[in-house]
Amino acid sequence: MKAKEREELLQVLKVRHETNMHRHQGIAWTTVRARLEANPVALQSLHAMEATGGEPDVIGKDKESGCITFCDCSAESPKGRRSLCYDRAALDSRKEHKPKSSAVEMAVAMGIDLLTEDQYRDLQKLGDFDTKTSSWIETPHDVRSLDGALFCDRRYGRVFVYHNGAQSYYAARGFRGLLRV
């Protein structure tokens, strides 16, 4: 990443951090910036999250390690990460009308993790996300082994977890990522 791109990204993250203090009370921007400047790989991942519409922001800090957690905080599932089936096996199983990629593959390429069900529920405590879209979440092996995958959304003031065939994809379903720095 070029120096100018890096500074532009850091500025966007700083403004978002200062605008949404309710997501990360007690975590100073100077602490966040120091960790980011020491980790160029994390900056690349955050750049990819931002470029695909994720609006990453700090949502926590590990008290023991000092590790900072970023998550996609866009109101809806990131636009640049929709219309994806769940993983490579699901993509390979489609005979026709294949999507461009899968959520798991794209997350790996970006250097981020799909949210677990618990992480998704925790995110929803910070705001109302996915009120018009849905997001794939990390699917337990026992569900995935039966060709299923899980996704979540928020409707009627509640968070719902659903299942679908892993090979399915929809224009309104994407995925949210998590990054620890």
N, C-alpha and C positions, 0 to 999 in steps of 0.2 A: 504494500500500500504506500502510495506516495505521501510525502509529508503534508501536503495541502489537504489531501483526502482524510488523512488521519486527524488533522486539526479540525476539519469541518465535522467529522463524525464525533469527536470529543465535545465540540460545542453543542451539537444536537443533543447528545446524551446529557450534558450538563444542564441545558435548559429543561429537558424532560425531567431530570432528577429534581431540580429546584421547583418545578411546577407541580410535581406529584409527591410531595414529602410524606403524605399519608401512606404511601406504599413502602417506605423505608425510614421510618422515624429513627433518629439517632445515628444515621449513617451519613457521615460528611462526604461531600463531593471530593474533597482533597484526598480522602482515603481511597475512594473509588478510582480516581484518576491515577493515583500512584500504582495501584494494582494493575490497571490497564496498560500504563506505560511500560511496566515490567513484563508484559505478556503480549507481544505482537500477534501471536496466533489467536488469542482471544479477541483482539481488535478486528482481525479478519472475519471471525465468526459474527461479531456484532455488526460489522459492515454488511455481511450477507443477510443478517436478520433485518436490518434497516432497509436494505435494497429491495427486499421482497415484501415490504409493508408491515413488518412485525412490530415496529415501534418499541424496541427493547428498553426495559427499565429495570432498575435494581428492585428486588422484592425481598431481599434478606441478606443476612451476614451470619456466618458460623462463628459462634463465640470463641471456640477453641482454636480453630485454624485461621480465622480472619477471612476465610473465603467469602467472596461476594457472589450472590446469585442474581443473574439477570433472567428475565422472562419476557416473551412477547406480550405486550400490553395494549395492542391495537384493539379497538372496540369489537371488531369482527375478526374472524380467522384471516390471517394475512393473505391479501389478494394474490401475491406472487407464489403462493403455496397451496393453491386450490386445484380441484379436478385431478387429484392423485389417488391411486389405489393405496393400499396399506404398505405392502413391501414387495420385494423383487419376485418372490414366489407367486404372489397374487398377480403381478404384472405379467409374468410369463404364462400364467394360466389363461389369460384372456386370449381368445381366438381372433377377435376383431374389435375395432373401436378402442384400441389401447390408449390410455392416457400417456402423457409425456414422461412420467416417472412415478415414483412411489414416495410416500411420506418418509418411510424409514431411510431409503437411499438418499433422499434430499437432505434429511437431517444429518446423516453421517457426512455427506459432502460439505455441509456447512459447519461441521464441528460442534453440533448441538444435540441435545437429547429431546425426544418426545416427552411430554409430561406424563406422569403416572396419574391414575385416578385421584389419589390424595393430593398431588401437586395441583391438579386442575381445580379441585374443590378449594384448596387454599388460595389460589389465584382469585377465585370468584368472591372471596371474602374482601378483596381489595377493590372491587368494582363489579359492574355488570358487563360481562364479556360474552360474546357469541349469542346475542339475542336474536339474530337473523341468520346466522351461519352455524356451523358445527366444526369440531376439531377432532381428528384422530388422536387417540392417546395410546400409550404403551399398552400392548395387549399381552396378558398372561399366556404362557405357553399352552396351557390346557385349552384355552379358547382358540388360539391360533392354530393348534394342531387339528382342529375340526373345521378349518378354513374360514373361521370367523375373525373379526377384529372389533375393537371397541372405539366408540367416539362419544363426545359429550357436547352439550349445549346448555343454555340457560333459557328457560321458558316459564311463564307464569310465576316468576319470582323464585324459581327452584332450579337446581342443577340436576340434569338428567344424564344418565349413562345408558347408552344403547349398544346394540350389536348390529353388525351387517356382514355380508360376505366380504372378505378382505379384498377381493378383486373389484368391488364396486367403487365408483367414484362419482362425485357430484360437483357441480359448479359452486355450490355453497359450502363444501366441506374441504377444509385444509388441515393444517396442524400448527400447533404452537410449540415453540422450542424453549429450552432451558439451558443456560450456560453458567458454569461455575468458574470464577476467576480467582 
